[in-house]
Amino acid sequence: MSKDWSLLSEGAQLALSRAALAQAADTIAGQAETLAEEMEMGALDDHGGPDALRLLAAVLRSLNPMAQPAAGMA
């Protein structure tokens, strides 16, 4: 794999890296929102977590303006 990676131009490597980081941030943000909902429904103990998790999701998405909340989230 690293051999294939090195064949890509620097611009292509940068674009792929940015896309991967954006996808990772969106995935983490979505998981934070899911955990917040689970806490609100009583499935997990709530120690102030839902608000903190939603803040984390908002921060991650603000760093990546292309990230959009999944349907039903926000």
mmJSON file of the N, C-alpha and C atoms, coordinates in Angstrom:
{"data_MODEL":{"atom_site":{
"group_PDB":["ATOM","ATOM","ATOM","ATOM","ATOM","ATOM","ATOM","ATOM","ATOM","ATOM","ATOM","ATOM","ATOM","ATOM","ATOM","ATOM","ATOM","ATOM","ATOM","ATOM","ATOM","ATOM","ATOM","ATOM","ATOM","ATOM","ATOM","ATOM","ATOM","ATOM","ATOM","ATOM","ATOM","ATOM","ATOM","ATOM","ATOM","ATOM","ATOM","ATOM","ATOM","ATOM","ATOM","ATOM","ATOM","ATOM","ATOM","ATOM","ATOM","ATOM","ATOM","ATOM","ATOM","ATOM","ATOM","ATOM","ATOM","ATOM","ATOM","ATOM","ATOM","ATOM","ATOM","ATOM","ATOM","ATOM","ATOM","ATOM","ATOM","ATOM","ATOM","ATOM","ATOM","ATOM","ATOM","ATOM","ATOM","ATOM","ATOM","ATOM","ATOM","ATOM","ATOM","ATOM","ATOM","ATOM","ATOM","ATOM","ATOM","ATOM","ATOM","ATOM","ATOM","ATOM","ATOM","ATOM","ATOM","ATOM","ATOM","ATOM","ATOM","ATOM","ATOM","ATOM","ATOM","ATOM","ATOM","ATOM","ATOM","ATOM","ATOM","ATOM","ATOM","ATOM","ATOM","ATOM","ATOM","ATOM","ATOM","ATOM","ATOM","ATOM","ATOM","ATOM","ATOM","ATOM","ATOM","ATOM","ATOM","ATOM","ATOM","ATOM","ATOM","ATOM","ATOM","ATOM","ATOM","ATOM","ATOM","ATOM","ATOM","ATOM","ATOM","ATOM","ATOM","ATOM","ATOM","ATOM","ATOM","ATOM","ATOM","ATOM","ATOM","ATOM","ATOM","ATOM","ATOM","ATOM","ATOM","ATOM","ATOM","ATOM","ATOM","ATOM","ATOM","ATOM","ATOM","ATOM","ATOM","ATOM","ATOM","ATOM","ATOM","ATOM","ATOM","ATOM","ATOM","ATOM","ATOM","ATOM","ATOM","ATOM","ATOM","ATOM","ATOM","ATOM","ATOM","ATOM","ATOM","ATOM","ATOM","ATOM","ATOM","ATOM","ATOM","ATOM","ATOM","ATOM","ATOM","ATOM","ATOM","ATOM","ATOM","ATOM","ATOM","ATOM","ATOM","ATOM","ATOM","ATOM","ATOM","ATOM","ATOM","ATOM","ATOM","ATOM","ATOM","ATOM","ATOM","ATOM","ATOM","ATOM"],
"id":[1,2,3,4,5,6,7,8,9,10,11,12,13,14,15,16,17,18,19,20,21,22,23,24,25,26,27,28,29,30,31,32,33,34,35,36,37,38,39,40,41,42,43,44,45,46,47,48,49,50,51,52,53,54,55,56,57,58,59,60,61,62,63,64,65,66,67,68,69,70,71,72,73,74,75,76,77,78,79,80,81,82,83,84,85,86,87,88,89,90,91,92,93,94,95,96,97,98,99,100,101,102,103,104,105,106,107,108,109,110,111,112,113,114,115,116,117,118,119,120,121,122,123,124,125,126,127,128,129,130,131,132,133,134,135,136,137,138,139,140,141,142,143,144,145,146,147,148,149,150,151,152,153,154,155,156,157,158,159,160,161,162,163,164,165,166,167,168,169,170,171,172,173,174,175,176,177,178,179,180,181,182,183,184,185,186,187,188,189,190,191,192,193,194,195,196,197,198,199,200,201,202,203,204,205,206,207,208,209,210,211,212,213,214,215,216,217,218,219,220,221,222],
"type_symbol":["N","C","C","N","C","C","N","C","C","N","C","C","N","C","C","N","C","C","N","C","C","N","C","C","N","C","C","N","C","C","N","C","C","N","C","C","N","C","C","N","C","C","N","C","C","N","C","C","N","C","C","N","C","C","N","C","C","N","C","C","N","C","C","N","C","C","N","C","C","N","C","C","N","C","C","N","C","C","N","C","C","N","C","C","N","C","C","N","C","C","N","C","C","N","C","C","N","C","C","N","C","C","N","C","C","N","C","C","N","C","C","N","C","C","N","C","C","N","C","C","N","C","C","N","C","C","N","C","C","N","C","C","N","C","C","N","C","C","N","C","C","N","C","C","N","C","C","N","C","C","N","C","C","N","C","C","N","C","C","N","C","C","N","C","C","N","C","C","N","C","C","N","C","C","N","C","C","N","C","C","N","C","C","N","C","C","N","C","C","N","C","C","N","C","C","N","C","C","N","C","C","N","C","C","N","C","C","N","C","C","N","C","C","N","C","C","N","C","C","N","C","C"],
"label_atom_id":["N","CA","C","N","CA","C","N","CA","C","N","CA","C","N","CA","C","N","CA","C","N","CA","C","N","CA","C","N","CA","C","N","CA","C","N","CA","C","N","CA","C","N","CA","C","N","CA","C","N","CA","C","N","CA","C","N","CA","C","N","CA","C","N","CA","C","N","CA","C","N","CA","C","N","CA","C","N","CA","C","N","CA","C","N","CA","C","N","CA","C","N","CA","C","N","CA","C","N","CA","C","N","CA","C","N","CA","C","N","CA","C","N","CA","C","N","CA","C","N","CA","C","N","CA","C","N","CA","C","N","CA","C","N","CA","C","N","CA","C","N","CA","C","N","CA","C","N","CA","C","N","CA","C","N","CA","C","N","CA","C","N","CA","C","N","CA","C","N","CA","C","N","CA","C","N","CA","C","N","CA","C","N","CA","C","N","CA","C","N","CA","C","N","CA","C","N","CA","C","N","CA","C","N","CA","C","N","CA","C","N","CA","C","N","CA","C","N","CA","C","N","CA","C","N","CA","C","N","CA","C","N","CA","C","N","CA","C","N","CA","C","N","CA","C","N","CA","C","N","CA","C","N","CA","C","N","CA","C"],
"label_alt_id":[null,null,null,null,null,null,null,null,null,null,null,null,null,null,null,null,null,null,null,null,null,null,null,null,null,null,null,null,null,null,null,null,null,null,null,null,null,null,null,null,null,null,null,null,null,null,null,null,null,null,null,null,null,null,null,null,null,null,null,null,null,null,null,null,null,null,null,null,null,null,null,null,null,null,null,null,null,null,null,null,null,null,null,null,null,null,null,null,null,null,null,null,null,null,null,null,null,null,null,null,null,null,null,null,null,null,null,null,null,null,null,null,null,null,null,null,null,null,null,null,null,null,null,null,null,null,null,null,null,null,null,null,null,null,null,null,null,null,null,null,null,null,null,null,null,null,null,null,null,null,null,null,null,null,null,null,null,null,null,null,null,null,null,null,null,null,null,null,null,null,null,null,null,null,null,null,null,null,null,null,null,null,null,null,null,null,null,null,null,null,null,null,null,null,null,null,null,null,null,null,null,null,null,null,null,null,null,null,null,null,null,null,null,null,null,null,null,null,null,null,null,null],
"label_comp_id":["MET","MET","MET","SER","SER","SER","LYS","LYS","LYS","ASP","ASP","ASP","TRP","TRP","TRP","SER","SER","SER","LEU","LEU","LEU","LEU","LEU","LEU","SER","SER","SER","GLU","GLU","GLU","GLY","GLY","GLY","ALA","ALA","ALA","GLN","GLN","GLN","LEU","LEU","LEU","ALA","ALA","ALA","LEU","LEU","LEU","SER","SER","SER","ARG","ARG","ARG","ALA","ALA","ALA","ALA","ALA","ALA","LEU","LEU","LEU","ALA","ALA","ALA","GLN","GLN","GLN","ALA","ALA","ALA","ALA","ALA","ALA","ASP","ASP","ASP","THR","THR","THR","ILE","ILE","ILE","ALA","ALA","ALA","GLY","GLY","GLY","GLN","GLN","GLN","ALA","ALA","ALA","GLU","GLU","GLU","THR","THR","THR","LEU","LEU","LEU","ALA","ALA","ALA","GLU","GLU","GLU","GLU","GLU","GLU","MET","MET","MET","GLU","GLU","GLU","MET","MET","MET","GLY","GLY","GLY","ALA","ALA","ALA","LEU","LEU","LEU","ASP","ASP","ASP","ASP","ASP","ASP","HIS","HIS","HIS","GLY","GLY","GLY","GLY","GLY","GLY","PRO","PRO","PRO","ASP","ASP","ASP","ALA","ALA","ALA","LEU","LEU","LEU","ARG","ARG","ARG","LEU","LEU","LEU","LEU","LEU","LEU","ALA","ALA","ALA","ALA","ALA","ALA","VAL","VAL","VAL","LEU","LEU","LEU","ARG","ARG","ARG","SER","SER","SER","LEU","LEU","LEU","ASN","ASN","ASN","PRO","PRO","PRO","MET","MET","MET","ALA","ALA","ALA","GLN","GLN","GLN","PRO","PRO","PRO","ALA","ALA","ALA","ALA","ALA","ALA","GLY","GLY","GLY","MET","MET","MET","ALA","ALA","ALA"],
"label_asym_id":["A","A","A","A","A","A","A","A","A","A","A","A","A","A","A","A","A","A","A","A","A","A","A","A","A","A","A","A","A","A","A","A","A","A","A","A","A","A","A","A","A","A","A","A","A","A","A","A","A","A","A","A","A","A","A","A","A","A","A","A","A","A","A","A","A","A","A","A","A","A","A","A","A","A","A","A","A","A","A","A","A","A","A","A","A","A","A","A","A","A","A","A","A","A","A","A","A","A","A","A","A","A","A","A","A","A","A","A","A","A","A","A","A","A","A","A","A","A","A","A","A","A","A","A","A","A","A","A","A","A","A","A","A","A","A","A","A","A","A","A","A","A","A","A","A","A","A","A","A","A","A","A","A","A","A","A","A","A","A","A","A","A","A","A","A","A","A","A","A","A","A","A","A","A","A","A","A","A","A","A","A","A","A","A","A","A","A","A","A","A","A","A","A","A","A","A","A","A","A","A","A","A","A","A","A","A","A","A","A","A","A","A","A","A","A","A","A","A","A","A","A","A"],
"label_entity_id":["1","1","1","1","1","1","1","1","1","1","1","1","1","1","1","1","1","1","1","1","1","1","1","1","1","1","1","1","1","1","1","1","1","1","1","1","1","1","1","1","1","1","1","1","1","1","1","1","1","1","1","1","1","1","1","1","1","1","1","1","1","1","1","1","1","1","1","1","1","1","1","1","1","1","1","1","1","1","1","1","1","1","1","1","1","1","1","1","1","1","1","1","1","1","1","1","1","1","1","1","1","1","1","1","1","1","1","1","1","1","1","1","1","1","1","1","1","1","1","1","1","1","1","1","1","1","1","1","1","1","1","1","1","1","1","1","1","1","1","1","1","1","1","1","1","1","1","1","1","1","1","1","1","1","1","1","1","1","1","1","1","1","1","1","1","1","1","1","1","1","1","1","1","1","1","1","1","1","1","1","1","1","1","1","1","1","1","1","1","1","1","1","1","1","1","1","1","1","1","1","1","1","1","1","1","1","1","1","1","1","1","1","1","1","1","1","1","1","1","1","1","1"],
"label_seq_id":[1,1,1,2,2,2,3,3,3,4,4,4,5,5,5,6,6,6,7,7,7,8,8,8,9,9,9,10,10,10,11,11,11,12,12,12,13,13,13,14,14,14,15,15,15,16,16,16,17,17,17,18,18,18,19,19,19,20,20,20,21,21,21,22,22,22,23,23,23,24,24,24,25,25,25,26,26,26,27,27,27,28,28,28,29,29,29,30,30,30,31,31,31,32,32,32,33,33,33,34,34,34,35,35,35,36,36,36,37,37,37,38,38,38,39,39,39,40,40,40,41,41,41,42,42,42,43,43,43,44,44,44,45,45,45,46,46,46,47,47,47,48,48,48,49,49,49,50,50,50,51,51,51,52,52,52,53,53,53,54,54,54,55,55,55,56,56,56,57,57,57,58,58,58,59,59,59,60,60,60,61,61,61,62,62,62,63,63,63,64,64,64,65,65,65,66,66,66,67,67,67,68,68,68,69,69,69,70,70,70,71,71,71,72,72,72,73,73,73,74,74,74],
"pdbx_PDB_ins_code":[null,null,null,null,null,null,null,null,null,null,null,null,null,null,null,null,null,null,null,null,null,null,null,null,null,null,null,null,null,null,null,null,null,null,null,null,null,null,null,null,null,null,null,null,null,null,null,null,null,null,null,null,null,null,null,null,null,null,null,null,null,null,null,null,null,null,null,null,null,null,null,null,null,null,null,null,null,null,null,null,null,null,null,null,null,null,null,null,null,null,null,null,null,null,null,null,null,null,null,null,null,null,null,null,null,null,null,null,null,null,null,null,null,null,null,null,null,null,null,null,null,null,null,null,null,null,null,null,null,null,null,null,null,null,null,null,null,null,null,null,null,null,null,null,null,null,null,null,null,null,null,null,null,null,null,null,null,null,null,null,null,null,null,null,null,null,null,null,null,null,null,null,null,null,null,null,null,null,null,null,null,null,null,null,null,null,null,null,null,null,null,null,null,null,null,null,null,null,null,null,null,null,null,null,null,null,null,null,null,null,null,null,null,null,null,null,null,null,null,null,null,null],
"Cartn_x":[0.821,0.0,0.864,1.902,2.723,3.379,3.659,4.229,3.224,1.957,0.918,0.74,0.786,0.619,1.702,2.924,4.031,3.944,3.153,2.977,2.022,1.227,0.298,1.041,0.499,1.087,0.875,1.655,1.512,0.101,-0.431,-1.785,-2.832,-2.675,-3.623,-3.517,-2.304,-2.122,-2.788,-2.609,-3.206,-4.731,-5.275,-6.732,-7.303,-6.654,-7.125,-7.017,-5.939,-5.768,-6.848,-7.124,-8.168,-9.534,-9.82,-11.103,-11.216,-10.137,-10.156,-10.349,-9.689,-9.843,-11.253,-11.806,-13.17,-14.157,-13.976,-14.857,-14.709,-13.492,-13.263,-13.926,-13.792,-14.418,-15.932,-16.507,-17.953,-18.415,-17.646,-17.982,-17.949,-16.911,-16.804,-17.945,-18.263,-19.358,-20.681,-20.914,-22.146,-22.23,-21.12,-21.096,-21.338,-20.798,-21.03,-22.517,-23.161,-24.596,-25.407,-25.009,-25.704,-25.57,-24.38,-24.186,-25.029,-25.111,-25.933,-27.392,-27.889,-29.272,-29.486,-28.52,-28.621,-28.687,-27.905,-27.934,-29.285,-29.799,-31.092,-32.23,-32.115,-33.154,-32.98,-31.873,-31.653,-30.885,-30.423,-29.678,-28.271,-27.74,-26.424,-26.556,-25.722,-25.735,-25.367,-26.073,-25.855,-25.172,-23.974,-23.236,-22.906,-23.889,-23.67,-23.129,-23.154,-22.556,-23.222,-24.561,-25.167,-24.756,-24.754,-24.355,-22.895,-22.045,-20.62,-20.409,-21.136,-20.997,-21.5,-22.589,-23.091,-22.129,-21.48,-20.474,-19.302,-18.855,-17.787,-18.19,-19.401,-19.879,-19.88,-20.35,-20.399,-18.997,-18.067,-16.695,-16.083,-16.248,-15.701,-16.277,-17.563,-18.192,-17.816,-17.578,-17.189,-15.79,-14.967,-13.628,-13.661,-14.777,-14.938,-16.274,-16.311,-17.589,-18.322,-17.624,-18.299,-19.062,-18.776,-19.467,-20.908,-21.809,-23.224,-23.733,-24.592,-25.181,-25.975,-25.927,-26.701,-28.183,-29.005,-30.443,-30.924,-31.721,-32.254,-31.34,-30.148,-29.189,-29.103,-28.686,-28.35,-28.678],
"Cartn_y":[-1.191,0.0,1.254,1.318,2.517,2.764,1.685,1.841,2.541,2.136,2.779,4.231,4.492,5.849,6.766,6.275,7.109,7.413,6.647,6.917,8.083,8.434,9.546,10.875,11.866,13.203,13.737,14.734,15.34,15.914,16.514,17.071,15.999,14.858,13.755,13.182,13.06,12.574,13.516,14.809,15.804,15.751,15.641,15.575,14.328,13.186,11.948,12.015,12.599,12.734,13.628,14.737,15.644,14.962,14.22,13.523,12.482,11.763,10.751,11.4,12.506,13.204,13.766,14.283,14.807,13.688,12.532,11.395,10.912,10.877,10.45,11.418,12.712,13.701,13.56,13.342,13.186,11.908,10.85,9.592,9.774,10.42,10.658,11.549,12.586,13.487,12.725,11.875,11.078,10.141,9.515,8.626,9.406,10.626,11.457,11.773,12.098,12.391,11.149,9.996,8.751,8.456,8.636,8.426,9.402,10.644,11.637,11.189,10.691,10.219,9.018,8.099,6.926,7.354,8.36,8.862,9.49,10.264,10.913,9.895,8.768,7.732,6.832,7.029,6.243,4.955,4.713,3.49,3.537,4.726,4.916,5.942,5.815,6.791,8.167,9.174,10.556,11.328,11.775,12.619,13.944,14.495,15.719,15.437,14.189,13.77,14.245,14.232,14.604,15.989,16.973,18.316,18.347,17.666,17.628,16.917,15.824,15.094,15.913,16.63,17.49,18.633,19.15,20.183,19.62,18.428,17.776,17.624,17.154,16.982,18.315,19.373,20.69,21.211,21.005,21.46,20.712,19.401,18.621,19.074,19.303,19.729,21.157,22.014,23.389,23.428,22.459,22.382,21.843,21.225,20.647,21.106,22.273,22.816,21.912,20.95,20.058,18.958,18.734,17.69,18.133,17.235,17.501,16.489,16.921,15.955,14.899,13.678,12.597,12.895,12.303,12.496,12.199,13.081,12.889,13.378,13.829,14.327,15.84,16.491,17.919,18.555],
"Cartn_z":[0.0,0.0,0.0,0.82,0.856,-0.493,-1.224,-2.56,-3.476,-3.411,-4.211,-3.802,-2.514,-1.997,-2.556,-2.589,-3.049,-4.546,-5.277,-6.7,-6.952,-5.951,-6.091,-5.997,-6.682,-6.581,-5.169,-4.814,-3.492,-3.325,-4.375,-4.315,-4.085,-4.757,-4.58,-3.175,-2.655,-1.29,-0.297,-0.509,0.378,0.316,-0.877,-1.045,-0.382,-0.567,0.056,1.577,2.07,3.519,4.111,3.453,3.939,3.928,2.869,2.788,3.897,4.162,5.227,6.599,6.838,8.116,8.268,7.184,7.243,7.557,6.929,7.186,8.621,9.126,10.507,11.491,11.251,12.134,12.118,10.936,10.844,11.549,11.432,12.107,13.623,14.13,15.578,16.053,15.282,15.653,15.702,14.724,14.713,15.907,16.268,17.425,18.711,18.805,19.987,20.118,19.006,19.047,19.421,18.911,19.254,20.747,21.303,22.74,23.551,23.103,23.801,23.828,22.717,22.656,23.572,23.608,24.479,25.94,26.299,27.673,27.991,27.053,27.282,27.399,26.719,26.78,28.001,28.753,29.953,29.742,28.523,28.252,28.849,29.048,29.66,30.777,31.804,32.887,32.351,32.812,32.383,33.494,33.229,34.174,33.484,32.772,32.007,30.621,30.23,28.974,27.699,27.601,26.323,25.826,26.711,26.282,25.85,26.588,26.239,24.908,24.691,23.442,22.258,22.451,21.362,21.081,22.122,21.927,21.119,21.466,20.712,19.253,19.003,17.627,16.891,17.536,16.9,16.588,17.522,17.298,16.122,16.09,14.977,13.649,13.628,12.373,12.008,12.987,12.671,12.06,12.402,11.828,10.417,10.035,8.709,8.162,7.504,7.039,6.056,5.431,4.483,5.198,6.48,7.236,7.52,7.336,7.573,8.589,9.516,10.44,9.675,10.15,9.537,9.705,8.879,8.958,10.369,10.926,12.269,13.365,13.02,14.008,13.877,14.922,14.913,16.211],
"occupancy":[1.0,1.0,1.0,1.0,1.0,1.0,1.0,1.0,1.0,1.0,1.0,1.0,1.0,1.0,1.0,1.0,1.0,1.0,1.0,1.0,1.0,1.0,1.0,1.0,1.0,1.0,1.0,1.0,1.0,1.0,1.0,1.0,1.0,1.0,1.0,1.0,1.0,1.0,1.0,1.0,1.0,1.0,1.0,1.0,1.0,1.0,1.0,1.0,1.0,1.0,1.0,1.0,1.0,1.0,1.0,1.0,1.0,1.0,1.0,1.0,1.0,1.0,1.0,1.0,1.0,1.0,1.0,1.0,1.0,1.0,1.0,1.0,1.0,1.0,1.0,1.0,1.0,1.0,1.0,1.0,1.0,1.0,1.0,1.0,1.0,1.0,1.0,1.0,1.0,1.0,1.0,1.0,1.0,1.0,1.0,1.0,1.0,1.0,1.0,1.0,1.0,1.0,1.0,1.0,1.0,1.0,1.0,1.0,1.0,1.0,1.0,1.0,1.0,1.0,1.0,1.0,1.0,1.0,1.0,1.0,1.0,1.0,1.0,1.0,1.0,1.0,1.0,1.0,1.0,1.0,1.0,1.0,1.0,1.0,1.0,1.0,1.0,1.0,1.0,1.0,1.0,1.0,1.0,1.0,1.0,1.0,1.0,1.0,1.0,1.0,1.0,1.0,1.0,1.0,1.0,1.0,1.0,1.0,1.0,1.0,1.0,1.0,1.0,1.0,1.0,1.0,1.0,1.0,1.0,1.0,1.0,1.0,1.0,1.0,1.0,1.0,1.0,1.0,1.0,1.0,1.0,1.0,1.0,1.0,1.0,1.0,1.0,1.0,1.0,1.0,1.0,1.0,1.0,1.0,1.0,1.0,1.0,1.0,1.0,1.0,1.0,1.0,1.0,1.0,1.0,1.0,1.0,1.0,1.0,1.0,1.0,1.0,1.0,1.0,1.0,1.0,1.0,1.0,1.0,1.0,1.0,1.0],
"B_iso_or_equiv":[0.0,0.0,0.0,0.0,0.0,0.0,0.0,0.0,0.0,0.0,0.0,0.0,0.0,0.0,0.0,0.0,0.0,0.0,0.0,0.0,0.0,0.0,0.0,0.0,0.0,0.0,0.0,0.0,0.0,0.0,0.0,0.0,0.0,0.0,0.0,0.0,0.0,0.0,0.0,0.0,0.0,0.0,0.0,0.0,0.0,0.0,0.0,0.0,0.0,0.0,0.0,0.0,0.0,0.0,0.0,0.0,0.0,0.0,0.0,0.0,0.0,0.0,0.0,0.0,0.0,0.0,0.0,0.0,0.0,0.0,0.0,0.0,0.0,0.0,0.0,0.0,0.0,0.0,0.0,0.0,0.0,0.0,0.0,0.0,0.0,0.0,0.0,0.0,0.0,0.0,0.0,0.0,0.0,0.0,0.0,0.0,0.0,0.0,0.0,0.0,0.0,0.0,0.0,0.0,0.0,0.0,0.0,0.0,0.0,0.0,0.0,0.0,0.0,0.0,0.0,0.0,0.0,0.0,0.0,0.0,0.0,0.0,0.0,0.0,0.0,0.0,0.0,0.0,0.0,0.0,0.0,0.0,0.0,0.0,0.0,0.0,0.0,0.0,0.0,0.0,0.0,0.0,0.0,0.0,0.0,0.0,0.0,0.0,0.0,0.0,0.0,0.0,0.0,0.0,0.0,0.0,0.0,0.0,0.0,0.0,0.0,0.0,0.0,0.0,0.0,0.0,0.0,0.0,0.0,0.0,0.0,0.0,0.0,0.0,0.0,0.0,0.0,0.0,0.0,0.0,0.0,0.0,0.0,0.0,0.0,0.0,0.0,0.0,0.0,0.0,0.0,0.0,0.0,0.0,0.0,0.0,0.0,0.0,0.0,0.0,0.0,0.0,0.0,0.0,0.0,0.0,0.0,0.0,0.0,0.0,0.0,0.0,0.0,0.0,0.0,0.0,0.0,0.0,0.0,0.0,0.0,0.0],
"pdbx_formal_charge":[null,null,null,null,null,null,null,null,null,null,null,null,null,null,null,null,null,null,null,null,null,null,null,null,null,null,null,null,null,null,null,null,null,null,null,null,null,null,null,null,null,null,null,null,null,null,null,null,null,null,null,null,null,null,null,null,null,null,null,null,null,null,null,null,null,null,null,null,null,null,null,null,null,null,null,null,null,null,null,null,null,null,null,null,null,null,null,null,null,null,null,null,null,null,null,null,null,null,null,null,null,null,null,null,null,null,null,null,null,null,null,null,null,null,null,null,null,null,null,null,null,null,null,null,null,null,null,null,null,null,null,null,null,null,null,null,null,null,null,null,null,null,null,null,null,null,null,null,null,null,null,null,null,null,null,null,null,null,null,null,null,null,null,null,null,null,null,null,null,null,null,null,null,null,null,null,null,null,null,null,null,null,null,null,null,null,null,null,null,null,null,null,null,null,null,null,null,null,null,null,null,null,null,null,null,null,null,null,null,null,null,null,null,null,null,null,null,null,null,null,null,null],
"auth_seq_id":[1,1,1,2,2,2,3,3,3,4,4,4,5,5,5,6,6,6,7,7,7,8,8,8,9,9,9,10,10,10,11,11,11,12,12,12,13,13,13,14,14,14,15,15,15,16,16,16,17,17,17,18,18,18,19,19,19,20,20,20,21,21,21,22,22,22,23,23,23,24,24,24,25,25,25,26,26,26,27,27,27,28,28,28,29,29,29,30,30,30,31,31,31,32,32,32,33,33,33,34,34,34,35,35,35,36,36,36,37,37,37,38,38,38,39,39,39,40,40,40,41,41,41,42,42,42,43,43,43,44,44,44,45,45,45,46,46,46,47,47,47,48,48,48,49,49,49,50,50,50,51,51,51,52,52,52,53,53,53,54,54,54,55,55,55,56,56,56,57,57,57,58,58,58,59,59,59,60,60,60,61,61,61,62,62,62,63,63,63,64,64,64,65,65,65,66,66,66,67,67,67,68,68,68,69,69,69,70,70,70,71,71,71,72,72,72,73,73,73,74,74,74],
"auth_comp_id":["MET","MET","MET","SER","SER","SER","LYS","LYS","LYS","ASP","ASP","ASP","TRP","TRP","TRP","SER","SER","SER","LEU","LEU","LEU","LEU","LEU","LEU","SER","SER","SER","GLU","GLU","GLU","GLY","GLY","GLY","ALA","ALA","ALA","GLN","GLN","GLN","LEU","LEU","LEU","ALA","ALA","ALA","LEU","LEU","LEU","SER","SER","SER","ARG","ARG","ARG","ALA","ALA","ALA","ALA","ALA","ALA","LEU","LEU","LEU","ALA","ALA","ALA","GLN","GLN","GLN","ALA","ALA","ALA","ALA","ALA","ALA","ASP","ASP","ASP","THR","THR","THR","ILE","ILE","ILE","ALA","ALA","ALA","GLY","GLY","GLY","GLN","GLN","GLN","ALA","ALA","ALA","GLU","GLU","GLU","THR","THR","THR","LEU","LEU","LEU","ALA","ALA","ALA","GLU","GLU","GLU","GLU","GLU","GLU","MET","MET","MET","GLU","GLU","GLU","MET","MET","MET","GLY","GLY","GLY","ALA","ALA","ALA","LEU","LEU","LEU","ASP","ASP","ASP","ASP","ASP","ASP","HIS","HIS","HIS","GLY","GLY","GLY","GLY","GLY","GLY","PRO","PRO","PRO","ASP","ASP","ASP","ALA","ALA","ALA","LEU","LEU","LEU","ARG","ARG","ARG","LEU","LEU","LEU","LEU","LEU","LEU","ALA","ALA","ALA","ALA","ALA","ALA","VAL","VAL","VAL","LEU","LEU","LEU","ARG","ARG","ARG","SER","SER","SER","LEU","LEU","LEU","ASN","ASN","ASN","PRO","PRO","PRO","MET","MET","MET","ALA","ALA","ALA","GLN","GLN","GLN","PRO","PRO","PRO","ALA","ALA","ALA","ALA","ALA","ALA","GLY","GLY","GLY","MET","MET","MET","ALA","ALA","ALA"],
"auth_asym_id":["A","A","A","A","A","A","A","A","A","A","A","A","A","A","A","A","A","A","A","A","A","A","A","A","A","A","A","A","A","A","A","A","A","A","A","A","A","A","A","A","A","A","A","A","A","A","A","A","A","A","A","A","A","A","A","A","A","A","A","A","A","A","A","A","A","A","A","A","A","A","A","A","A","A","A","A","A","A","A","A","A","A","A","A","A","A","A","A","A","A","A","A","A","A","A","A","A","A","A","A","A","A","A","A","A","A","A","A","A","A","A","A","A","A","A","A","A","A","A","A","A","A","A","A","A","A","A","A","A","A","A","A","A","A","A","A","A","A","A","A","A","A","A","A","A","A","A","A","A","A","A","A","A","A","A","A","A","A","A","A","A","A","A","A","A","A","A","A","A","A","A","A","A","A","A","A","A","A","A","A","A","A","A","A","A","A","A","A","A","A","A","A","A","A","A","A","A","A","A","A","A","A","A","A","A","A","A","A","A","A","A","A","A","A","A","A","A","A","A","A","A","A"],
"auth_atom_id":["N","CA","C","N","CA","C","N","CA","C","N","CA","C","N","CA","C","N","CA","C","N","CA","C","N","CA","C","N","CA","C","N","CA","C","N","CA","C","N","CA","C","N","CA","C","N","CA","C","N","CA","C","N","CA","C","N","CA","C","N","CA","C","N","CA","C","N","CA","C","N","CA","C","N","CA","C","N","CA","C","N","CA","C","N","CA","C","N","CA","C","N","CA","C","N","CA","C","N","CA","C","N","CA","C","N","CA","C","N","CA","C","N","CA","C","N","CA","C","N","CA","C","N","CA","C","N","CA","C","N","CA","C","N","CA","C","N","CA","C","N","CA","C","N","CA","C","N","CA","C","N","CA","C","N","CA","C","N","CA","C","N","CA","C","N","CA","C","N","CA","C","N","CA","C","N","CA","C","N","CA","C","N","CA","C","N","CA","C","N","CA","C","N","CA","C","N","CA","C","N","CA","C","N","CA","C","N","CA","C","N","CA","C","N","CA","C","N","CA","C","N","CA","C","N","CA","C","N","CA","C","N","CA","C","N","CA","C","N","CA","C","N","CA","C","N","CA","C","N","CA","C","N","CA","C","N","CA","C"],
"pdbx_PDB_model_num":[1,1,1,1,1,1,1,1,1,1,1,1,1,1,1,1,1,1,1,1,1,1,1,1,1,1,1,1,1,1,1,1,1,1,1,1,1,1,1,1,1,1,1,1,1,1,1,1,1,1,1,1,1,1,1,1,1,1,1,1,1,1,1,1,1,1,1,1,1,1,1,1,1,1,1,1,1,1,1,1,1,1,1,1,1,1,1,1,1,1,1,1,1,1,1,1,1,1,1,1,1,1,1,1,1,1,1,1,1,1,1,1,1,1,1,1,1,1,1,1,1,1,1,1,1,1,1,1,1,1,1,1,1,1,1,1,1,1,1,1,1,1,1,1,1,1,1,1,1,1,1,1,1,1,1,1,1,1,1,1,1,1,1,1,1,1,1,1,1,1,1,1,1,1,1,1,1,1,1,1,1,1,1,1,1,1,1,1,1,1,1,1,1,1,1,1,1,1,1,1,1,1,1,1,1,1,1,1,1,1,1,1,1,1,1,1,1,1,1,1,1,1]
}}}
